[in-house]
């Protein structure tokens, strides 16, 4: 999955729960934060499909627990 597409999906999830997606650029990763949830995204053009699915699944489950 393209990194841009993963970030677009995270923005959509943030909009669904009415929170902001905050991206902070680090050395070789980007930190993504939506409310209490935070993860790192590798700064590569392509992100492994299983990693992207895991990030999305983790984000949704964490934010649903908070609601």
mmCIF file of the N, C-alpha and C atoms, coordinates in Angstrom:
data_MODEL
# 
_entry.id   MODEL 
# 
loop_
_atom_site.group_PDB 
_atom_site.id 
_atom_site.type_symbol 
_atom_site.label_atom_id 
_atom_site.label_alt_id 
_atom_site.label_comp_id 
_atom_site.label_asym_id 
_atom_site.label_entity_id 
_atom_site.label_seq_id 
_atom_site.pdbx_PDB_ins_code 
_atom_site.Cartn_x 
_atom_site.Cartn_y 
_atom_site.Cartn_z 
_atom_site.occupancy 
_atom_site.B_iso_or_equiv 
_atom_site.pdbx_formal_charge 
_atom_site.auth_seq_id 
_atom_site.auth_comp_id 
_atom_site.auth_asym_id 
_atom_site.auth_atom_id 
_atom_site.pdbx_PDB_model_num 
ATOM 1   N N  . UNK A 1 1  ? 0.856   -1.169 0.000  1.00 0.00 ? 1  UNK A N  1 
ATOM 2   C CA . UNK A 1 1  ? 0.000   0.000  0.000  1.00 0.00 ? 1  UNK A CA 1 
ATOM 3   C C  . UNK A 1 1  ? 0.903   1.233  0.000  1.00 0.00 ? 1  UNK A C  1 
ATOM 4   N N  . UNK A 1 2  ? 0.513   2.220  -0.733 1.00 0.00 ? 2  UNK A N  1 
ATOM 5   C CA . UNK A 1 2  ? 1.282   3.459  -0.740 1.00 0.00 ? 2  UNK A CA 1 
ATOM 6   C C  . UNK A 1 2  ? 1.111   4.192  0.588  1.00 0.00 ? 2  UNK A C  1 
ATOM 7   N N  . UNK A 1 3  ? 2.178   4.827  1.021  1.00 0.00 ? 3  UNK A N  1 
ATOM 8   C CA . UNK A 1 3  ? 2.183   5.568  2.284  1.00 0.00 ? 3  UNK A CA 1 
ATOM 9   C C  . UNK A 1 3  ? 1.116   6.656  2.281  1.00 0.00 ? 3  UNK A C  1 
ATOM 10  N N  . UNK A 1 4  ? 0.991   7.355  1.148  1.00 0.00 ? 4  UNK A N  1 
ATOM 11  C CA . UNK A 1 4  ? -0.023  8.413  1.037  1.00 0.00 ? 4  UNK A CA 1 
ATOM 12  C C  . UNK A 1 4  ? -1.432  7.865  1.243  1.00 0.00 ? 4  UNK A C  1 
ATOM 13  N N  . UNK A 1 5  ? -1.681  6.673  0.689  1.00 0.00 ? 5  UNK A N  1 
ATOM 14  C CA . UNK A 1 5  ? -2.999  6.057  0.823  1.00 0.00 ? 5  UNK A CA 1 
ATOM 15  C C  . UNK A 1 5  ? -3.281  5.703  2.283  1.00 0.00 ? 5  UNK A C  1 
ATOM 16  N N  . UNK A 1 6  ? -2.280  5.180  2.992  1.00 0.00 ? 6  UNK A N  1 
ATOM 17  C CA . UNK A 1 6  ? -2.441  4.847  4.411  1.00 0.00 ? 6  UNK A CA 1 
ATOM 18  C C  . UNK A 1 6  ? -2.763  6.106  5.217  1.00 0.00 ? 6  UNK A C  1 
ATOM 19  N N  . UNK A 1 7  ? -2.063  7.191  4.945  1.00 0.00 ? 7  UNK A N  1 
ATOM 20  C CA . UNK A 1 7  ? -2.326  8.445  5.659  1.00 0.00 ? 7  UNK A CA 1 
ATOM 21  C C  . UNK A 1 7  ? -3.725  8.966  5.329  1.00 0.00 ? 7  UNK A C  1 
ATOM 22  N N  . UNK A 1 8  ? -4.156  8.820  4.095  1.00 0.00 ? 8  UNK A N  1 
ATOM 23  C CA . UNK A 1 8  ? -5.504  9.230  3.700  1.00 0.00 ? 8  UNK A CA 1 
ATOM 24  C C  . UNK A 1 8  ? -6.556  8.434  4.473  1.00 0.00 ? 8  UNK A C  1 
ATOM 25  N N  . UNK A 1 9  ? -6.331  7.125  4.636  1.00 0.00 ? 9  UNK A N  1 
ATOM 26  C CA . UNK A 1 9  ? -7.275  6.285  5.383  1.00 0.00 ? 9  UNK A CA 1 
ATOM 27  C C  . UNK A 1 9  ? -7.305  6.716  6.850  1.00 0.00 ? 9  UNK A C  1 
ATOM 28  N N  . UNK A 1 10 ? -6.140  7.004  7.424  1.00 0.00 ? 10 UNK A N  1 
ATOM 29  C CA . UNK A 1 10 ? -6.101  7.457  8.820  1.00 0.00 ? 10 UNK A CA 1 
ATOM 30  C C  . UNK A 1 10 ? -6.824  8.793  8.989  1.00 0.00 ? 10 UNK A C  1 
ATOM 31  N N  . UNK A 1 11 ? -6.716  9.687  7.993  1.00 0.00 ? 11 UNK A N  1 
ATOM 32  C CA . UNK A 1 11 ? -7.452  10.958 8.052  1.00 0.00 ? 11 UNK A CA 1 
ATOM 33  C C  . UNK A 1 11 ? -8.952  10.709 8.053  1.00 0.00 ? 11 UNK A C  1 
ATOM 34  N N  . UNK A 1 12 ? -9.399  9.744  7.253  1.00 0.00 ? 12 UNK A N  1 
ATOM 35  C CA . UNK A 1 12 ? -10.826 9.426  7.193  1.00 0.00 ? 12 UNK A CA 1 
ATOM 36  C C  . UNK A 1 12 ? -11.303 8.859  8.535  1.00 0.00 ? 12 UNK A C  1 
ATOM 37  N N  . UNK A 1 13 ? -10.503 7.979  9.143  1.00 0.00 ? 13 UNK A N  1 
ATOM 38  C CA . UNK A 1 13 ? -10.853 7.420  10.454 1.00 0.00 ? 13 UNK A CA 1 
ATOM 39  C C  . UNK A 1 13 ? -10.929 8.538  11.501 1.00 0.00 ? 13 UNK A C  1 
ATOM 40  N N  . UNK A 1 14 ? -9.982  9.460  11.464 1.00 0.00 ? 14 UNK A N  1 
ATOM 41  C CA . UNK A 1 14 ? -9.989  10.588 12.408 1.00 0.00 ? 14 UNK A CA 1 
ATOM 42  C C  . UNK A 1 14 ? -11.251 11.422 12.227 1.00 0.00 ? 14 UNK A C  1 
ATOM 43  N N  . UNK A 1 15 ? -11.660 11.645 10.993 1.00 0.00 ? 15 UNK A N  1 
ATOM 44  C CA . UNK A 1 15 ? -12.875 12.404 10.729 1.00 0.00 ? 15 UNK A CA 1 
ATOM 45  C C  . UNK A 1 15 ? -14.114 11.701 11.255 1.00 0.00 ? 15 UNK A C  1 
ATOM 46  N N  . UNK A 1 16 ? -14.135 10.369 11.172 1.00 0.00 ? 16 UNK A N  1 
ATOM 47  C CA . UNK A 1 16 ? -15.283 9.601  11.656 1.00 0.00 ? 16 UNK A CA 1 
ATOM 48  C C  . UNK A 1 16 ? -15.472 9.759  13.164 1.00 0.00 ? 16 UNK A C  1 
ATOM 49  N N  . UNK A 1 17 ? -14.378 9.869  13.893 1.00 0.00 ? 17 UNK A N  1 
ATOM 50  C CA . UNK A 1 17 ? -14.473 10.021 15.354 1.00 0.00 ? 17 UNK A CA 1 
ATOM 51  C C  . UNK A 1 17 ? -14.323 11.480 15.783 1.00 0.00 ? 17 UNK A C  1 
ATOM 52  N N  . UNK A 1 18 ? -14.304 12.369 14.812 1.00 0.00 ? 18 UNK A N  1 
ATOM 53  C CA . UNK A 1 18 ? -14.232 13.820 15.033 1.00 0.00 ? 18 UNK A CA 1 
ATOM 54  C C  . UNK A 1 18 ? -13.001 14.243 15.839 1.00 0.00 ? 18 UNK A C  1 
ATOM 55  N N  . UNK A 1 19 ? -11.862 13.666 15.449 1.00 0.00 ? 19 UNK A N  1 
ATOM 56  C CA . UNK A 1 19 ? -10.583 14.044 16.023 1.00 0.00 ? 19 UNK A CA 1 
ATOM 57  C C  . UNK A 1 19 ? -9.647  14.415 14.892 1.00 0.00 ? 19 UNK A C  1 
ATOM 58  N N  . UNK A 1 20 ? -8.550  15.064 15.221 1.00 0.00 ? 20 UNK A N  1 
ATOM 59  C CA . UNK A 1 20 ? -7.571  15.449 14.209 1.00 0.00 ? 20 UNK A CA 1 
ATOM 60  C C  . UNK A 1 20 ? -6.475  14.410 14.107 1.00 0.00 ? 20 UNK A C  1 
ATOM 61  N N  . UNK A 1 21 ? -5.977  14.218 12.903 1.00 0.00 ? 21 UNK A N  1 
ATOM 62  C CA . UNK A 1 21 ? -4.791  13.402 12.674 1.00 0.00 ? 21 UNK A CA 1 
ATOM 63  C C  . UNK A 1 21 ? -3.599  14.340 12.736 1.00 0.00 ? 21 UNK A C  1 
ATOM 64  N N  . UNK A 1 22 ? -2.669  14.071 13.652 1.00 0.00 ? 22 UNK A N  1 
ATOM 65  C CA . UNK A 1 22 ? -1.479  14.895 13.803 1.00 0.00 ? 22 UNK A CA 1 
ATOM 66  C C  . UNK A 1 22 ? -0.284  14.066 13.344 1.00 0.00 ? 22 UNK A C  1 
ATOM 67  N N  . UNK A 1 23 ? 0.432   14.568 12.331 1.00 0.00 ? 23 UNK A N  1 
ATOM 68  C CA . UNK A 1 23 ? 1.611   13.885 11.811 1.00 0.00 ? 23 UNK A CA 1 
ATOM 69  C C  . UNK A 1 23 ? 2.854   14.646 12.230 1.00 0.00 ? 23 UNK A C  1 
ATOM 70  N N  . UNK A 1 24 ? 3.819   13.936 12.812 1.00 0.00 ? 24 UNK A N  1 
ATOM 71  C CA . UNK A 1 24 ? 5.082   14.527 13.231 1.00 0.00 ? 24 UNK A CA 1 
ATOM 72  C C  . UNK A 1 24 ? 6.197   13.758 12.542 1.00 0.00 ? 24 UNK A C  1 
ATOM 73  N N  . UNK A 1 25 ? 7.033   14.469 11.803 1.00 0.00 ? 25 UNK A N  1 
ATOM 74  C CA . UNK A 1 25 ? 8.112   13.821 11.066 1.00 0.00 ? 25 UNK A CA 1 
ATOM 75  C C  . UNK A 1 25 ? 9.293   13.577 11.987 1.00 0.00 ? 25 UNK A C  1 
ATOM 76  N N  . UNK A 1 26 ? 9.747   12.336 12.038 1.00 0.00 ? 26 UNK A N  1 
ATOM 77  C CA . UNK A 1 26 ? 10.919  11.975 12.813 1.00 0.00 ? 26 UNK A CA 1 
ATOM 78  C C  . UNK A 1 26 ? 12.082  11.705 11.869 1.00 0.00 ? 26 UNK A C  1 
ATOM 79  N N  . UNK A 1 27 ? 13.057  10.941 12.317 1.00 0.00 ? 27 UNK A N  1 
ATOM 80  C CA . UNK A 1 27 ? 14.230  10.659 11.501 1.00 0.00 ? 27 UNK A CA 1 
ATOM 81  C C  . UNK A 1 27 ? 13.910  9.796  10.299 1.00 0.00 ? 27 UNK A C  1 
ATOM 82  N N  . UNK A 1 28 ? 13.383  8.591  10.536 1.00 0.00 ? 28 UNK A N  1 
ATOM 83  C CA . UNK A 1 28 ? 13.072  7.695  9.433  1.00 0.00 ? 28 UNK A CA 1 
ATOM 84  C C  . UNK A 1 28 ? 11.616  7.228  9.469  1.00 0.00 ? 28 UNK A C  1 
ATOM 85  N N  . UNK A 1 29 ? 10.845  7.754  10.412 1.00 0.00 ? 29 UNK A N  1 
ATOM 86  C CA . UNK A 1 29 ? 9.434   7.401  10.540 1.00 0.00 ? 29 UNK A CA 1 
ATOM 87  C C  . UNK A 1 29 ? 8.604   8.665  10.751 1.00 0.00 ? 29 UNK A C  1 
ATOM 88  N N  . UNK A 1 30 ? 7.324   8.540  10.480 1.00 0.00 ? 30 UNK A N  1 
ATOM 89  C CA . UNK A 1 30 ? 6.362   9.595  10.758 1.00 0.00 ? 30 UNK A CA 1 
ATOM 90  C C  . UNK A 1 30 ? 5.499   9.125  11.919 1.00 0.00 ? 30 UNK A C  1 
ATOM 91  N N  . UNK A 1 31 ? 5.346   9.954  12.928 1.00 0.00 ? 31 UNK A N  1 
ATOM 92  C CA . UNK A 1 31 ? 4.470   9.624  14.051 1.00 0.00 ? 31 UNK A CA 1 
ATOM 93  C C  . UNK A 1 31 ? 3.071   10.122 13.711 1.00 0.00 ? 31 UNK A C  1 
ATOM 94  N N  . UNK A 1 32 ? 2.100   9.223  13.822 1.00 0.00 ? 32 UNK A N  1 
ATOM 95  C CA . UNK A 1 32 ? 0.705   9.575  13.563 1.00 0.00 ? 32 UNK A CA 1 
ATOM 96  C C  . UNK A 1 32 ? -0.057  9.475  14.873 1.00 0.00 ? 32 UNK A C  1 
ATOM 97  N N  . UNK A 1 33 ? -0.814  10.523 15.207 1.00 0.00 ? 33 UNK A N  1 
ATOM 98  C CA . UNK A 1 33 ? -1.581  10.540 16.446 1.00 0.00 ? 33 UNK A CA 1 
ATOM 99  C C  . UNK A 1 33 ? -3.009  10.977 16.144 1.00 0.00 ? 33 UNK A C  1 
ATOM 100 N N  . UNK A 1 34 ? -3.953  10.170 16.657 1.00 0.00 ? 34 UNK A N  1 
ATOM 101 C CA . UNK A 1 34 ? -5.376  10.519 16.608 1.00 0.00 ? 34 UNK A CA 1 
ATOM 102 C C  . UNK A 1 34 ? -5.875  10.366 18.033 1.00 0.00 ? 34 UNK A C  1 
ATOM 103 N N  . UNK A 1 35 ? -6.111  11.481 18.696 1.00 0.00 ? 35 UNK A N  1 
ATOM 104 C CA . UNK A 1 35 ? -6.542  11.436 20.100 1.00 0.00 ? 35 UNK A CA 1 
ATOM 105 C C  . UNK A 1 35 ? -5.518  10.690 20.936 1.00 0.00 ? 35 UNK A C  1 
ATOM 106 N N  . UNK A 1 36 ? -5.949  9.633  21.665 1.00 0.00 ? 36 UNK A N  1 
ATOM 107 C CA . UNK A 1 36 ? -5.021  8.903  22.530 1.00 0.00 ? 36 UNK A CA 1 
ATOM 108 C C  . UNK A 1 36 ? -4.169  7.876  21.781 1.00 0.00 ? 36 UNK A C  1 
ATOM 109 N N  . UNK A 1 37 ? -4.522  7.588  20.551 1.00 0.00 ? 37 UNK A N  1 
ATOM 110 C CA . UNK A 1 37 ? -3.829  6.558  19.767 1.00 0.00 ? 37 UNK A CA 1 
ATOM 111 C C  . UNK A 1 37 ? -2.627  7.152  19.054 1.00 0.00 ? 37 UNK A C  1 
ATOM 112 N N  . UNK A 1 38 ? -1.493  6.404  19.063 1.00 0.00 ? 38 UNK A N  1 
ATOM 113 C CA . UNK A 1 38 ? -0.296  6.870  18.370 1.00 0.00 ? 38 UNK A CA 1 
ATOM 114 C C  . UNK A 1 38 ? 0.448   5.680  17.793 1.00 0.00 ? 38 UNK A C  1 
ATOM 115 N N  . UNK A 1 39 ? 1.011   5.864  16.589 1.00 0.00 ? 39 UNK A N  1 
ATOM 116 C CA . UNK A 1 39 ? 1.833   4.837  15.968 1.00 0.00 ? 39 UNK A CA 1 
ATOM 117 C C  . UNK A 1 39 ? 2.886   5.499  15.099 1.00 0.00 ? 39 UNK A C  1 
ATOM 118 N N  . UNK A 1 40 ? 3.819   4.701  14.614 1.00 0.00 ? 40 UNK A N  1 
ATOM 119 C CA . UNK A 1 40 ? 4.814   5.213  13.678 1.00 0.00 ? 40 UNK A CA 1 
ATOM 120 C C  . UNK A 1 40 ? 4.587   4.562  12.318 1.00 0.00 ? 40 UNK A C  1 
ATOM 121 N N  . UNK A 1 41 ? 4.817   5.345  11.269 1.00 0.00 ? 41 UNK A N  1 
ATOM 122 C CA . UNK A 1 41 ? 4.680   4.874  9.900  1.00 0.00 ? 41 UNK A CA 1 
ATOM 123 C C  . UNK A 1 41 ? 6.046   5.025  9.238  1.00 0.00 ? 41 UNK A C  1 
ATOM 124 N N  . UNK A 1 42 ? 6.578   3.944  8.668  1.00 0.00 ? 42 UNK A N  1 
ATOM 125 C CA . UNK A 1 42 ? 7.882   4.058  8.022  1.00 0.00 ? 42 UNK A CA 1 
ATOM 126 C C  . UNK A 1 42 ? 7.838   5.046  6.857  1.00 0.00 ? 42 UNK A C  1 
ATOM 127 N N  . UNK A 1 43 ? 8.906   5.781  6.687  1.00 0.00 ? 43 UNK A N  1 
ATOM 128 C CA . UNK A 1 43 ? 8.941   6.762  5.606  1.00 0.00 ? 43 UNK A CA 1 
ATOM 129 C C  . UNK A 1 43 ? 9.502   6.113  4.335  1.00 0.00 ? 43 UNK A C  1 
ATOM 130 N N  . UNK A 1 44 ? 8.688   5.241  3.768  1.00 0.00 ? 44 UNK A N  1 
ATOM 131 C CA . UNK A 1 44 ? 8.994   4.597  2.492  1.00 0.00 ? 44 UNK A CA 1 
ATOM 132 C C  . UNK A 1 44 ? 7.810   4.855  1.582  1.00 0.00 ? 44 UNK A C  1 
ATOM 133 N N  . UNK A 1 45 ? 8.048   4.859  0.296  1.00 0.00 ? 45 UNK A N  1 
ATOM 134 C CA . UNK A 1 45 ? 6.945   5.077  -0.645 1.00 0.00 ? 45 UNK A CA 1 
ATOM 135 C C  . UNK A 1 45 ? 5.891   3.987  -0.503 1.00 0.00 ? 45 UNK A C  1 
ATOM 136 N N  . UNK A 1 46 ? 6.342   2.744  -0.352 1.00 0.00 ? 46 UNK A N  1 
ATOM 137 C CA . UNK A 1 46 ? 5.437   1.605  -0.180 1.00 0.00 ? 46 UNK A CA 1 
ATOM 138 C C  . UNK A 1 46 ? 5.545   1.089  1.252  1.00 0.00 ? 46 UNK A C  1 
ATOM 139 N N  . UNK A 1 47 ? 4.395   0.866  1.885  1.00 0.00 ? 47 UNK A N  1 
ATOM 140 C CA . UNK A 1 47 ? 4.332   0.272  3.215  1.00 0.00 ? 47 UNK A CA 1 
ATOM 141 C C  . UNK A 1 47 ? 3.793   -1.137 3.026  1.00 0.00 ? 47 UNK A C  1 
ATOM 142 N N  . UNK A 1 48 ? 4.421   -2.108 3.673  1.00 0.00 ? 48 UNK A N  1 
ATOM 143 C CA . UNK A 1 48 ? 3.987   -3.495 3.551  1.00 0.00 ? 48 UNK A CA 1 
ATOM 144 C C  . UNK A 1 48 ? 2.484   -3.604 3.836  1.00 0.00 ? 48 UNK A C  1 
ATOM 145 N N  . UNK A 1 49 ? 1.796   -4.369 3.002  1.00 0.00 ? 49 UNK A N  1 
ATOM 146 C CA . UNK A 1 49 ? 0.339   -4.488 3.094  1.00 0.00 ? 49 UNK A CA 1 
ATOM 147 C C  . UNK A 1 49 ? -0.115  -4.988 4.464  1.00 0.00 ? 49 UNK A C  1 
ATOM 148 N N  . UNK A 1 50 ? 0.570   -5.987 5.006  1.00 0.00 ? 50 UNK A N  1 
ATOM 149 C CA . UNK A 1 50 ? 0.158   -6.518 6.318  1.00 0.00 ? 50 UNK A CA 1 
ATOM 150 C C  . UNK A 1 50 ? 0.396   -5.493 7.429  1.00 0.00 ? 50 UNK A C  1 
ATOM 151 N N  . UNK A 1 51 ? 1.465   -4.709 7.330  1.00 0.00 ? 51 UNK A N  1 
ATOM 152 C CA . UNK A 1 51 ? 1.720   -3.653 8.311  1.00 0.00 ? 51 UNK A CA 1 
ATOM 153 C C  . UNK A 1 51 ? 0.636   -2.576 8.232  1.00 0.00 ? 51 UNK A C  1 
ATOM 154 N N  . UNK A 1 52 ? 0.265   -2.183 7.021  1.00 0.00 ? 52 UNK A N  1 
ATOM 155 C CA . UNK A 1 52 ? -0.769  -1.165 6.845  1.00 0.00 ? 52 UNK A CA 1 
ATOM 156 C C  . UNK A 1 52 ? -2.105  -1.642 7.419  1.00 0.00 ? 52 UNK A C  1 
ATOM 157 N N  . UNK A 1 53 ? -2.467  -2.887 7.139  1.00 0.00 ? 53 UNK A N  1 
ATOM 158 C CA . UNK A 1 53 ? -3.721  -3.433 7.683  1.00 0.00 ? 53 UNK A CA 1 
ATOM 159 C C  . UNK A 1 53 ? -3.679  -3.461 9.208  1.00 0.00 ? 53 UNK A C  1 
ATOM 160 N N  . UNK A 1 54 ? -2.516  -3.829 9.757  1.00 0.00 ? 54 UNK A N  1 
ATOM 161 C CA . UNK A 1 54 ? -2.364  -3.882 11.205 1.00 0.00 ? 54 UNK A CA 1 
ATOM 162 C C  . UNK A 1 54 ? -2.513  -2.493 11.831 1.00 0.00 ? 54 UNK A C  1 
ATOM 163 N N  . UNK A 1 55 ? -1.919  -1.483 11.215 1.00 0.00 ? 55 UNK A N  1 
ATOM 164 C CA . UNK A 1 55 ? -2.026  -0.105 11.713 1.00 0.00 ? 55 UNK A CA 1 
ATOM 165 C C  . UNK A 1 55 ? -3.482  0.349  11.698 1.00 0.00 ? 55 UNK A C  1 
ATOM 166 N N  . UNK A 1 56 ? -4.184  0.089  10.602 1.00 0.00 ? 56 UNK A N  1 
ATOM 167 C CA . UNK A 1 56 ? -5.585  0.502  10.468 1.00 0.00 ? 56 UNK A CA 1 
ATOM 168 C C  . UNK A 1 56 ? -6.452  -0.228 11.494 1.00 0.00 ? 56 UNK A C  1 
ATOM 169 N N  . UNK A 1 57 ? -6.257  -1.530 11.630 1.00 0.00 ? 57 UNK A N  1 
ATOM 170 C CA . UNK A 1 57 ? -7.039  -2.331 12.580 1.00 0.00 ? 57 UNK A CA 1 
ATOM 171 C C  . UNK A 1 57 ? -6.806  -1.854 14.013 1.00 0.00 ? 57 UNK A C  1 
ATOM 172 N N  . UNK A 1 58 ? -5.544  -1.628 14.357 1.00 0.00 ? 58 UNK A N  1 
ATOM 173 C CA . UNK A 1 58 ? -5.197  -1.159 15.705 1.00 0.00 ? 58 UNK A CA 1 
ATOM 174 C C  . UNK A 1 58 ? -5.813  0.202  15.985 1.00 0.00 ? 58 UNK A C  1 
ATOM 175 N N  . UNK A 1 59 ? -5.763  1.084  15.014 1.00 0.00 ? 59 UNK A N  1 
ATOM 176 C CA . UNK A 1 59 ? -6.336  2.427  15.164 1.00 0.00 ? 59 UNK A CA 1 
ATOM 177 C C  . UNK A 1 59 ? -7.834  2.351  15.420 1.00 0.00 ? 59 UNK A C  1 
ATOM 178 N N  . UNK A 1 60 ? -8.528  1.595  14.583 1.00 0.00 ? 60 UNK A N  1 
ATOM 179 C CA . UNK A 1 60 ? -9.991  1.486  14.731 1.00 0.00 ? 60 UNK A CA 1 
ATOM 180 C C  . UNK A 1 60 ? -10.374 0.879  16.067 1.00 0.00 ? 60 UNK A C  1 
ATOM 181 N N  . UNK A 1 61 ? -9.691  -0.192 16.468 1.00 0.00 ? 61 UNK A N  1 
ATOM 182 C CA . UNK A 1 61 ? -10.066 -0.863 17.724 1.00 0.00 ? 61 UNK A CA 1 
ATOM 183 C C  . UNK A 1 61 ? -9.788  0.050  18.926 1.00 0.00 ? 61 UNK A C  1 
ATOM 184 N N  . UNK A 1 62 ? -8.662  0.753  18.918 1.00 0.00 ? 62 UNK A N  1 
ATOM 185 C CA . UNK A 1 62 ? -8.330  1.643  20.034 1.00 0.00 ? 62 UNK A CA 1 
ATOM 186 C C  . UNK A 1 62 ? -9.331  2.793  20.132 1.00 0.00 ? 62 UNK A C  1 
ATOM 187 N N  . UNK A 1 63 ? -9.680  3.382  19.011 1.00 0.00 ? 63 UNK A N  1 
ATOM 188 C CA . UNK A 1 63 ? -10.598 4.525  19.031 1.00 0.00 ? 63 UNK A CA 1 
ATOM 189 C C  . UNK A 1 63 ? -12.019 4.098  19.359 1.00 0.00 ? 63 UNK A C  1 
ATOM 190 N N  . UNK A 1 64 ? -12.406 2.861  18.989 1.00 0.00 ? 64 UNK A N  1 
ATOM 191 C CA . UNK A 1 64 ? -13.734 2.393  19.341 1.00 0.00 ? 64 UNK A CA 1 
ATOM 192 C C  . UNK A 1 64 ? -13.837 2.109  20.842 1.00 0.00 ? 64 UNK A C  1 
ATOM 193 N N  . UNK A 1 65 ? -12.744 1.633  21.442 1.00 0.00 ? 65 UNK A N  1 
ATOM 194 C CA . UNK A 1 65 ? -12.736 1.410  22.892 1.00 0.00 ? 65 UNK A CA 1 
ATOM 195 C C  . UNK A 1 65 ? -12.893 2.718  23.649 1.00 0.00 ? 65 UNK A C  1 
ATOM 196 N N  . UNK A 1 66 ? -12.320 3.789  23.119 1.00 0.00 ? 66 UNK A N  1 
ATOM 197 C CA . UNK A 1 66 ? -12.381 5.110  23.774 1.00 0.00 ? 66 UNK A CA 1 
ATOM 198 C C  . UNK A 1 66 ? -13.759 5.723  23.677 1.00 0.00 ? 66 UNK A C  1 
ATOM 199 N N  . UNK A 1 67 ? -14.535 5.360  22.648 1.00 0.00 ? 67 UNK A N  1 
ATOM 200 C CA . UNK A 1 67 ? -15.865 5.977  22.447 1.00 0.00 ? 67 UNK A CA 1 
ATOM 201 C C  . UNK A 1 67 ? -16.901 5.466  23.391 1.00 0.00 ? 67 UNK A C  1 
# 
